[in-house]
Amino acid sequence: MNIAEVVLATLTGVLAGAVFALVDVPIPAPPALAGVMGIFGIYLGFKLVEYLQLVGAVADAIPL
């Protein structure tokens, strides 16, 4: 993981959030911690499958 990418992504998110607040538009993100944790869970599950090298295992098992 590149720390510069993380910092730039965070700064971009802060800037986007500020713009949404300045124009009085609701943010396109979950407004509660549970929603944010759900998104984090999706990311964590994706990374877990990648780590276990199971990427595409289900898709490969389906005969087309």
Buried (B, 14 or more C-beta within 10 A) or exposed (E): EEEEEEEEEEEEEEEEEEEBEEEEEEEEEEEEEEEEEEEEEEEEEEEEBEEEEEEEEEEEEEEE
